[in-house]
C-alpha cells in the first residue's frame, strides 16, 4: 500500500462536495464519501492501474453513481499525491498548476 498526500485545494474540494451533497441528502453525502474512499484505497493499492493522462497525472472516475466526478493524482517520490476531486464537465485541467505546487509541498 503506497502512502498518500492530498493537495490542500483538493482537500477543500473534497470537503465542498461533501457539504454540497449533504445539503441535498445526508445519504448522498455518505455515498459520495464512500466512493471517494474506495477509489483512494484502490489508487494506493495499485497506483499504476489507471492510465497516464496529461503529463504524468492519472485519473479515476468515481463510478458508478458519481461517474462525472473524479480524483486526479500523480505519483511523486514514491507517494500518491491527490491533485483534485473534480467534476469532469467543469473547467478541464484547472488543477494542473497544482502539479508543480505539489512537487514543492511534498
Secondary structure, 3 states (H helix, E strand, C coil): CCCEEECHHHHHHHHHHHHHHHHHCHHHHHHHHHHHHHHHHHHHHCCCCCCECCCCEEEEEECCCEEEEEEEEEEECCEEEEEEEEECCCCCCCCCHHHHHHHHHC
